Amino acid sequence: MKTYSISEHIKKHGAGEYLKSIRTRCRHGFYSAEEFRYHAAKTYLSIELPQRAMALLNGLDPDYAPSEDQPAMRSLYSRAREMRETTGVTCSLNMIVRDECERIMDSLDSVDDIMDEIVICDTGSVDTTRELAQLYGITLVCMEWNGNFSHARNAAVDASTSNWIFWLDADDAVEQSCKKRLRKIWRRNKNQVIAFTVANELPGNHGPEFNQFRLFPRKENVRFERRAHEQVVFSAKKEGLKPVVHKEIRILHRGYNDPEMQKKKALRNKPLIEAECRENPSDISMKFSLGECHTILGEIDKAIGIFSQIAGDNSVYSTHRDTFIHAHFDLGWLYKTRNNFEKAKRYLARTIYLDQHVIEAHYLLGLIFYAEKSYQKAFNFFVRALARKPHNRYVAAVDTRGIKMNAFYYVGDILLRWKKMKEAEELLMRALRFYPGVVEYYTQMGVALFGMNRVKDAALYFSHSLTVSPRKNPRAYEGLAAIYLRLNDPKKAADFLLKALENDSSSAEIYALIGDVHFILKNPEIALDAYE
């Protein structure tokens, strides 16, 4: 059997994958702790991460070597120390954790082969979080949780030794295509505090996105502030660091794809934010965060009260523009949930007046006018949601993809209502180029093509829609039933209509079709029941 050297393994699979493989061997008992640390340290040295290698080698028998023809541990340590002295600009990953054994490895794996140092502050884990983290050559800081996220973040900063600090949460992961560009940014060594795109990942989709400051040079007075929703940008600006955004670097955040987890975090953060608001009543951003907490927890009256205070103070616009604008949007959204469309429209229109690029305000107005059957107005707002490109956001994350995906659907639906089949076809072809997996587009395309008497093409789109989503897709079944009626095959049409009913369809159109089918099949009583 052919054996591979470390360099050959790395060339074949990449350093990150090789490190994952030897960690797996250690966790399943194929490597002892000493063997694992030895092989992992050699790997980190081969990719010029000596600090990580030294963290693994510390405290082990200096004479240990897995075989006679391999250098002893002391030799690796000396090599790591020499390499560290000649290393250029370096970066420390900082993380605070507590009972994150199910998620921490995915997060660390995402940056394992680019971080010169990893410093983790554990605030009281009772699971295997610490043991798993130790497999990555980390510096571990342990402290009791004192209800202040900034204290924990700053403990990690204080223990770091690199030129730069980059922070992640245990439910974050750097998108793999961005790693090399991320490393280039800190190696430029500019006097900046840098924000990246954080995408709240949803099943099968990147969800709401916003910008957050995640990278900054290690300086004595640059520290995190606030108990919750902690920020480093305030102290960074005082130190003369220029805030910049690199939107191309994406961090996937998985902490809010579960509504129950979202509520749990809101309950945890609420008393911390309330304490901040008591101590700093002029902190508009904290007040906005408290409104968001109330919203998540279903305390709508309290949320409306807070957002109304912010939106009612025009002086906030000059100091916290984004917060002021999105307080208006949140009021519009909350009033819509209460079916108070007049107030909702007023706040959403004000949002657009303040910033034309808040695409979610255009989209929400489209939904309101659609519900009111004012299709021309709805159409105009959905089209504007598609046309606008949102600005960089530091508050109020926006699901740009989801909004544009849904706006395409509603524009298509309205065109079909207006019997503008050719325009609908052209729109849906464009929509499918951007979002090829959306089932509803295929069904709408089938309707448009059937309306232009292109029966064969329509059947292909309806069938594809059902192939992708055979359940809860009654409109596609209805479309195929209509096609078989057109082809004088009422029995086949009846089969598809039965499946439509099994998919919870109860539209007037389907009962009309059922009536037509049974009239043809000479079942007049069933036909009359359906028509009625």
C-alpha positions as MATLAB code, in Angstrom:
seq = 'MKTYSISEHIKKHGAGEYLKSIRTRCRHGFYSAEEFRYHAAKTYLSIELPQRAMALLNGLDPDYAPSEDQPAMRSLYSRAREMRETTGVTCSLNMIVRDECERIMDSLDSVDDIMDEIVICDTGSVDTTRELAQLYGITLVCMEWNGNFSHARNAAVDASTSNWIFWLDADDAVEQSCKKRLRKIWRRNKNQVIAFTVANELPGNHGPEFNQFRLFPRKENVRFERRAHEQVVFSAKKEGLKPVVHKEIRILHRGYNDPEMQKKKALRNKPLIEAECRENPSDISMKFSLGECHTILGEIDKAIGIFSQIAGDNSVYSTHRDTFIHAHFDLGWLYKTRNNFEKAKRYLARTIYLDQHVIEAHYLLGLIFYAEKSYQKAFNFFVRALARKPHNRYVAAVDTRGIKMNAFYYVGDILLRWKKMKEAEELLMRALRFYPGVVEYYTQMGVALFGMNRVKDAALYFSHSLTVSPRKNPRAYEGLAAIYLRLNDPKKAADFLLKALENDSSSAEIYALIGDVHFILKNPEIALDAYE';
ca = [
       0.000    0.000    0.000;
       1.350    3.410   -0.952;
       1.972    5.821    1.944;
       1.844    9.584    1.618;
       3.947   12.231    3.332;
       2.267   15.177    5.077;
       3.150   17.475    2.166;
       1.637   14.997   -0.323;
      -1.547   14.720    1.769;
      -1.837   18.499    1.949;
      -1.229   18.868   -1.774;
      -3.857   16.216   -2.502;
      -6.571   17.213   -0.005;
      -5.611   20.611    1.447;
      -4.248   21.357    4.917;
      -7.706   21.910    6.425;
      -9.002   18.527    5.276;
      -5.842   16.763    6.417;
      -6.085   18.335    9.882;
      -9.741   17.271   10.080;
      -8.755   13.709    9.217;
      -6.121   13.394   11.950;
      -8.482   14.953   14.499;
     -11.044   12.312   13.533;
      -8.425    9.577   14.033;
      -7.660   10.967   17.485;
     -11.324   11.186   18.515;
     -11.913    7.573   17.444;
      -8.868    6.215   19.247;
      -6.592    5.540   16.252;
      -4.096    8.127   17.558;
      -3.030    8.654   21.129;
      -3.051   12.244   22.398;
       0.737   12.435   21.909;
       0.569   11.019   18.372;
      -2.173   13.461   17.423;
      -0.338   16.490   18.796;
       2.848   15.443   17.064;
       1.233   15.007   13.629;
      -0.939   18.118   13.977;
       2.070   20.208   15.037;
       4.057   18.991   12.020;
       1.143   19.941    9.778;
       0.860   23.441   11.230;
       4.607   23.905   10.732;
       4.309   22.782    7.111;
       1.765   25.577    6.463;
       3.767   28.146    8.467;
       1.575   28.437   11.556;
       4.259   27.986   14.243;
       2.241   29.482   17.122;
      -0.436   26.826   16.661;
       2.240   24.108   16.566;
       3.816   25.391   19.796;
       0.442   25.393   21.547;
       0.105   21.685   20.753;
       3.684   20.802   21.736;
       3.658   22.628   25.091;
       3.697   20.292   28.092;
       4.505   17.089   26.177;
       7.533   14.837   26.596;
      10.301   16.606   24.618;
      11.878   13.248   23.659;
       8.694   11.761   22.217;
       8.682   10.733   18.533;
       6.257    8.274   16.878;
       9.156    6.362   15.289;
      12.965    6.274   15.244;
      13.234    7.947   11.833;
      11.183   11.002   12.859;
      12.476   14.036   14.769;
      11.726   14.262   18.483;
       9.237   16.728   19.926;
      12.012   19.084   21.100;
      13.211   19.376   17.500;
       9.754   20.377   16.307;
       9.456   22.889   19.139;
      12.808   24.508   18.274;
      11.777   24.732   14.647;
       8.454   26.315   15.606;
      10.153   28.893   17.850;
      12.620   29.873   15.113;
       9.831   30.114   12.556;
       7.733   32.305   14.857;
      10.566   34.826   15.164;
      10.636   35.327   11.398;
       6.871   35.315   10.832;
       5.420   38.512    9.350;
       2.018   40.035   10.111;
      -0.116   37.601   12.108;
      -3.759   37.247   13.130;
      -5.442   35.735   16.192;
      -8.879   34.202   16.026;
     -10.863   35.128   19.160;
     -13.956   33.292   20.285;
     -16.078   33.162   23.432;
     -17.942   29.906   24.102;
     -20.062   28.027   26.556;
     -21.351   24.504   25.912;
     -20.792   24.634   22.158;
     -19.568   21.063   21.563;
     -22.044   20.511   18.711;
     -20.963   23.565   16.696;
     -17.461   24.678   17.618;
     -15.594   22.282   15.328;
     -17.408   23.461   12.197;
     -16.547   27.038   13.100;
     -12.879   26.328   13.806;
     -12.552   24.100   10.726;
     -13.585   27.037    8.538;
     -10.410   29.002    9.424;
      -8.136   26.296   10.833;
      -5.463   26.550    8.137;
      -5.146   30.368    8.020;
      -5.130   31.540   11.659;
      -1.730   32.081   13.267;
      -3.226   31.869   16.760;
      -6.559   30.849   18.283;
      -7.602   32.233   21.671;
     -10.840   30.934   23.168;
     -12.502   32.314   26.273;
     -14.727   29.686   27.885;
     -17.314   31.072   30.295;
     -18.267   27.828   32.045;
     -18.740   24.885   29.670;
     -19.809   21.611   31.253;
     -19.808   19.619   28.006;
     -16.801   18.651   25.828;
     -16.320   22.116   24.273;
     -12.893   22.670   25.866;
     -11.591   19.224   24.953;
     -12.627   19.631   21.323;
     -11.156   23.126   21.106;
      -7.813   21.863   22.433;
      -7.460   19.757   19.281;
      -6.855   22.968   17.305;
      -3.732   24.215   19.089;
      -5.450   26.975   21.029;
      -4.803   29.238   23.974;
      -7.643   28.658   26.454;
      -8.870   31.371   28.827;
     -11.410   30.326   31.460;
     -13.613   32.782   33.342;
     -16.943   32.805   35.128;
     -19.822   34.298   33.194;
     -20.593   37.722   34.672;
     -23.370   38.839   32.340;
     -21.103   40.919   30.095;
     -20.101   39.763   26.614;
     -17.515   42.533   26.253;
     -15.636   41.332   29.362;
     -15.324   37.861   27.839;
     -14.306   39.212   24.411;
     -11.688   41.475   25.975;
     -10.275   38.591   28.033;
      -9.558   36.820   24.726;
      -8.075   40.003   23.244;
      -5.799   40.417   26.292;
      -4.481   36.857   25.897;
      -3.737   37.282   22.182;
      -0.253   37.988   20.829;
      -0.814   38.524   17.088;
      -0.876   41.812   15.173;
      -4.558   41.475   14.292;
      -7.713   40.155   15.981;
     -10.480   38.407   14.033;
     -13.502   37.174   15.970;
     -16.133   34.538   15.362;
     -18.944   33.019   17.376;
     -19.217   29.255   17.691;
     -22.186   29.285   15.292;
     -20.212   31.208   12.628;
     -18.170   29.875    9.739;
     -16.138   31.751    7.136;
     -17.291   30.919    3.619;
     -14.496   28.776    2.180;
     -14.061   30.751   -1.036;
     -13.185   33.833    1.065;
     -10.310   32.484    3.175;
      -7.394   33.542    1.003;
      -8.815   37.038    0.520;
      -9.374   37.346    4.263;
      -5.724   36.564    4.971;
      -4.582   39.108    2.373;
      -6.566   41.831    4.152;
      -4.758   41.582    7.487;
      -1.387   41.026    5.850;
      -1.705   44.479    4.247;
      -1.430   45.787    7.833;
      -3.447   48.978    7.355;
      -4.757   51.165   10.168;
      -8.376   50.036    9.807;
     -11.261   48.373   11.613;
     -12.933   46.116    9.061;
     -16.497   44.917    8.614;
     -17.556   41.852    6.633;
     -20.881   40.486    5.425;
     -22.641   38.311    7.999;
     -25.331   36.107    6.448;
     -27.830   34.539    8.822;
     -27.966   31.162    7.158;
     -31.366   29.554    6.604;
     -32.051   25.993    5.400;
     -31.221   25.962    1.680;
     -30.579   29.689    1.531;
     -28.489   32.589    2.762;
     -30.908   34.590    4.880;
     -30.833   38.177    6.172;
     -27.459   39.883    5.729;
     -25.765   42.797    7.453;
     -22.261   44.185    7.940;
     -20.369   43.706   11.197;
     -16.888   44.771   12.325;
     -14.922   41.561   12.793;
     -11.238   42.426   12.179;
      -9.052   45.017   13.890;
      -5.383   45.558   14.806;
      -4.411   44.579   18.355;
      -3.916   47.877   20.190;
      -3.946   48.624   23.901;
      -7.063   50.802   23.894;
      -9.095   48.990   21.243;
     -11.578   46.974   23.246;
     -15.179   45.776   23.077;
     -17.919   47.830   24.733;
     -21.495   46.998   25.907;
     -22.845   44.012   27.839;
     -24.676   42.621   24.796;
     -24.476   43.334   21.066;
     -20.911   44.244   21.937;
     -18.952   46.434   19.534;
     -15.271   47.213   19.016;
     -15.832   49.987   16.478;
     -16.404   52.723   19.087;
     -12.968   52.380   20.712;
     -11.373   51.700   17.311;
     -12.601   55.033   15.972;
     -11.254   56.825   19.067;
      -7.855   55.317   18.268;
      -8.007   56.699   14.736;
      -8.787   53.418   12.946;
     -10.672   53.975    9.718;
     -13.869   51.871    9.408;
     -14.070   50.034    6.075;
     -16.279   47.294    4.628;
     -15.220   44.250    2.622;
     -18.580   42.834    1.524;
     -16.902   40.082   -0.494;
     -15.831   38.331    2.724;
     -18.827   36.353    3.961;
     -19.384   34.858    7.390;
     -22.225   32.359    7.638;
     -24.108   32.643   10.928;
     -26.315   29.725   11.936;
     -27.577   30.983   15.293;
     -30.937   32.314   14.130;
     -32.236   29.617   11.757;
     -34.201   28.100   14.656;
     -37.033   30.312   16.025;
     -36.758   28.711   19.461;
     -33.029   29.439   19.573;
     -33.779   33.013   18.503;
     -36.201   33.414   21.417;
     -33.735   31.827   23.826;
     -31.052   34.323   22.808;
     -33.497   37.225   23.073;
     -34.441   36.162   26.623;
     -30.742   35.945   27.511;
     -29.890   39.326   25.997;
     -32.935   41.309   27.133;
     -31.853   42.002   30.752;
     -28.325   42.883   29.563;
     -29.681   45.358   27.015;
     -32.086   46.825   29.591;
     -29.152   47.404   31.947;
     -27.231   49.167   29.162;
     -30.265   51.347   28.399;
     -30.591   52.343   32.064;
     -26.933   53.301   32.281;
     -26.810   54.968   28.853;
     -30.330   56.225   28.043;
     -28.989   58.221   25.090;
     -27.623   55.090   23.362;
     -30.072   54.874   20.447;
     -28.573   51.644   19.098;
     -29.165   49.854   22.400;
     -32.715   51.186   22.541;
     -33.300   49.823   19.021;
     -31.864   46.442   20.086;
     -34.303   46.352   23.001;
     -37.154   46.964   20.551;
     -35.920   44.025   18.473;
     -35.848   41.821   21.596;
     -39.464   42.734   22.389;
     -40.405   41.928   18.775;
     -38.790   38.469   18.862;
     -40.484   37.705   22.184;
     -43.901   38.784   20.870;
     -44.104   41.855   23.130;
     -45.470   43.950   20.290;
     -46.854   46.909   22.273;
     -43.487   47.415   23.974;
     -41.677   47.132   20.634;
     -43.998   49.681   19.021;
     -43.431   52.023   21.956;
     -39.637   51.915   21.592;
     -39.583   52.214   17.792;
     -42.065   55.099   18.002;
     -39.736   56.976   20.368;
     -36.851   56.589   17.935;
     -38.891   57.422   14.837;
     -40.482   60.410   16.558;
     -37.163   62.127   17.312;
     -35.937   63.703   14.062;
     -32.562   64.563   15.653;
     -31.736   60.827   15.624;
     -31.473   60.944   11.827;
     -28.256   62.985   11.944;
     -26.546   60.736   14.530;
     -27.978   57.237   13.837;
     -29.355   57.377   10.310;
     -29.766   53.622    9.750;
     -31.403   53.129   13.140;
     -33.831   56.000   12.539;
     -34.832   54.654    9.125;
     -35.295   51.078   10.281;
     -37.337   52.107   13.298;
     -39.834   53.428   10.728;
     -39.672   50.167    8.783;
     -40.160   48.037   11.902;
     -43.218   50.099   12.832;
     -44.605   49.502    9.343;
     -43.965   45.782    9.635;
     -45.482   45.527   13.133;
     -48.613   47.435   12.139;
     -48.967   45.172    9.096;
     -48.887   42.096   11.365;
     -51.823   43.678   13.207;
     -53.643   44.327    9.914;
     -53.524   48.070   10.547;
     -52.688   48.734    6.914;
     -53.151   52.500    7.042;
     -50.528   53.007    9.742;
     -48.298   50.404    8.118;
     -48.445   52.227    4.766;
     -47.652   55.546    6.415;
     -44.491   54.283    8.131;
     -43.335   52.277    5.119;
     -43.802   55.267    2.797;
     -41.783   57.361    5.246;
     -39.064   54.678    5.211;
     -38.816   54.894    1.421;
     -38.787   58.701    1.557;
     -35.759   58.474    3.893;
     -33.978   55.795    1.852;
     -35.120   54.494   -1.545;
     -32.868   51.457   -1.163;
     -34.728   49.817    1.725;
     -36.082   47.119   -0.557;
     -38.038   45.412    2.203;
     -40.227   48.538    2.539;
     -41.094   48.418   -1.176;
     -41.814   44.706   -0.884;
     -44.001   45.079    2.220;
     -46.040   47.850    0.590;
     -46.462   45.523   -2.389;
     -47.869   42.826   -0.073;
     -50.315   45.273    1.536;
     -51.669   46.541   -1.797;
     -51.825   42.949   -3.083;
     -53.938   41.973   -0.049;
     -56.184   44.962   -0.811;
     -56.452   43.778   -4.451;
     -54.877   47.044   -5.649;
     -52.816   45.073   -8.151;
     -51.379   47.988  -10.128;
     -49.946   49.608   -6.985;
     -48.726   46.228   -5.729;
     -47.072   45.557   -9.086;
     -45.227   48.904   -8.975;
     -43.816   48.276   -5.498;
     -42.759   44.691   -6.260;
     -40.937   45.910   -9.374;
     -39.169   48.576   -7.292;
     -38.104   45.919   -4.784;
     -36.550   43.998   -7.672;
     -34.844   47.066   -9.143;
     -33.291   48.491   -5.980;
     -29.946   47.375   -4.576;
     -29.715   47.707   -0.774;
     -26.983   49.799    0.822;
     -24.471   48.456    3.332;
     -26.265   47.698    6.606;
     -25.018   47.677   10.179;
     -28.507   47.292   11.673;
     -31.694   45.570   10.525;
     -30.391   42.622    8.529;
     -32.209   42.174    5.237;
     -32.954   38.931    3.389;
     -32.208   40.392   -0.046;
     -32.377   37.014   -1.752;
     -35.696   36.070   -0.162;
     -37.295   39.443   -0.908;
     -36.275   39.438   -4.567;
     -37.282   35.794   -4.957;
     -40.764   36.512   -3.589;
     -41.090   39.789   -5.524;
     -40.505   37.858   -8.770;
     -43.324   35.499   -7.770;
     -45.819   38.285   -7.095;
     -44.952   40.196  -10.266;
     -45.470   36.952  -12.198;
     -48.755   36.302  -10.409;
     -50.097   39.758  -11.248;
     -49.065   39.461  -14.900;
     -50.921   36.148  -15.071;
     -54.000   37.761  -13.488;
     -53.836   40.420  -16.213;
     -53.527   37.662  -18.858;
     -50.187   39.122  -19.986;
     -48.764   35.675  -20.711;
     -45.825   36.692  -22.904;
     -44.625   39.281  -20.362;
     -45.009   36.667  -17.620;
     -42.916   34.177  -19.615;
     -40.120   36.716  -20.115;
     -40.125   37.660  -16.423;
     -40.104   34.038  -15.252;
     -37.237   33.106  -17.580;
     -35.237   35.860  -15.881;
     -36.358   34.711  -12.423;
     -35.287   31.132  -13.155;
     -31.832   32.317  -14.220;
     -31.372   33.931  -10.800;
     -33.224   31.349   -8.677;
     -33.432   28.042  -10.577;
     -34.737   26.017   -7.639;
     -37.980   27.921   -6.982;
     -40.862   25.499   -7.608;
     -43.507   28.218   -7.966;
     -41.724   29.726  -10.971;
     -42.054   26.471  -12.923;
     -45.753   26.280  -12.094;
     -46.305   29.916  -13.093;
     -44.400   29.283  -16.332;
     -46.731   26.364  -17.047;
     -49.750   28.651  -16.549;
     -48.275   31.295  -18.875;
     -47.449   28.794  -21.612;
     -50.827   27.084  -21.343;
     -52.456   30.501  -21.704;
     -50.564   30.913  -25.004;
     -51.743   27.439  -26.187;
     -48.226   25.999  -25.920;
     -49.625   22.886  -24.302;
     -46.602   20.598  -24.620;
     -44.221   23.187  -23.126;
     -46.698   23.916  -20.333;
     -46.893   20.203  -19.475;
     -43.105   20.020  -19.201;
     -43.001   22.915  -16.707;
     -45.902   21.574  -14.614;
     -44.251   18.127  -14.553;
     -40.891   19.588  -13.555;
     -42.574   21.521  -10.759;
     -44.076   18.296   -9.424;
     -40.767   16.455   -9.786;
     -39.102   19.042   -7.553;
     -42.025   19.275   -5.105;
     -44.706   16.554   -5.399;
     -46.435   17.646   -2.168;
     -48.191   20.917   -1.333;
     -48.127   21.857   -4.987;
     -51.824   21.757   -6.007;
     -51.558   24.393   -8.722;
     -49.236   22.177  -10.789;
     -51.705   19.282  -10.487;
     -54.509   21.645  -11.548;
     -52.419   22.735  -14.545;
     -51.872   19.163  -15.729;
     -55.592   18.421  -15.208;
     -56.477   21.409  -17.411;
     -54.054   20.161  -20.072;
     -55.615   16.659  -20.113;
     -59.053   18.212  -20.351;
     -57.832   20.136  -23.367;
     -56.530   16.825  -24.784;
     -59.939   15.149  -24.221;
     -58.673   12.766  -21.546;
     -61.064   13.468  -18.639;
     -60.090   10.346  -16.680;
     -56.453   11.422  -16.562;
     -57.604   14.938  -15.649;
     -59.692   13.478  -12.803;
     -56.607   11.678  -11.428;
     -54.637   14.934  -11.241;
     -57.581   16.800   -9.692;
     -57.828   14.137   -6.994;
     -54.128   14.668   -6.238;
     -54.745   18.432   -6.142;
     -57.459   17.898   -3.520;
     -55.087   15.684   -1.550;
     -52.678   18.643   -1.620;
     -55.234   20.814    0.250;
     -56.419   22.742   -2.787;
     -59.871   24.281   -2.367;
     -59.823   27.052   -4.968;
     -62.839   27.973   -7.086;
     -60.804   27.041  -10.164;
     -60.289   23.448   -9.083;
     -63.969   22.886   -8.285;
     -64.856   24.331  -11.686;
     -62.445   21.869  -13.276;
     -63.901   18.995  -11.261;
     -67.351   20.022  -12.474;
     -66.153   20.097  -16.093;
     -64.514   16.674  -15.800;
     -67.518   14.960  -14.251;
     -69.877   16.633  -16.690;
     -67.831   15.082  -19.517;
     -67.772   11.749  -17.651;
     -71.576   11.963  -17.376;
     -71.649   12.254  -13.583;
     -74.076   15.208  -13.374;
     -74.681   15.056   -9.618;
     -70.954   15.242   -8.815;
     -70.539   17.983  -11.410;
     -73.356   20.060   -9.875;
     -71.902   19.632   -6.366;
     -68.549   20.896   -7.637;
     -70.058   23.875   -9.462;
     -72.049   24.846   -6.381;
];
